[in-house]
Amino acid sequence: MLMDLKAWAARNKVSDEAFRELVGLFGISVDRGLPSSGSGSESRVQSQIRLEASKLGMKLWRNNVGVFIDDRGIPVRYGLANESKKMNSVMKSSDLIGIRPVNITPNHVGTVIGQFVAFEVKKESWVFSGSPRENAQFNFMRAVVSSGGHAKFVNNASQLM
């Protein structure tokens, strides 16, 4: 996926700076330098993100995704965008799903809407590799963003906005 984006950027003469900004909107770093100084696990990062999100007025819920076999031997799928194995291979919903308050345009002064948010939480040292799993997670984020939502990869609480 990232390679496709890089090729598109090159074909359309998008500057490196603009490309970094674009992928950064989704929380993807294209810098493969040293990992962050933190060694926080995904679980720790997720706890920090949920605390910070609460301070920002967001409501986030853990989106567990998987499948289990019930007592009758029938597979039961759970989690968003997990309607089939095939679908889950190309689109994986984010770890945290929720709503954030957003004040909107002048004709709606004083009105607050709830914007759909999705955060794919990664450990602090994570760097986007373009793996099939990451690309499937990115596909979910693109669907959210293309419909007016806010979605991105996050590996620290400062990346929520």
Secondary structure by P-SEA (a helix, b strand, c coil): caaaaaaaaaaacccaaaaaaaaaaacccccccccccccccaaaaaaaaaaaaaaabbbbbbbccccccccccbbbbbccccccaaaaaccccccccbbbbbbbccccccbbbbbbbbbbcccccccccccaaaaaaaaaaaaaaaabbbbbbbccccccc
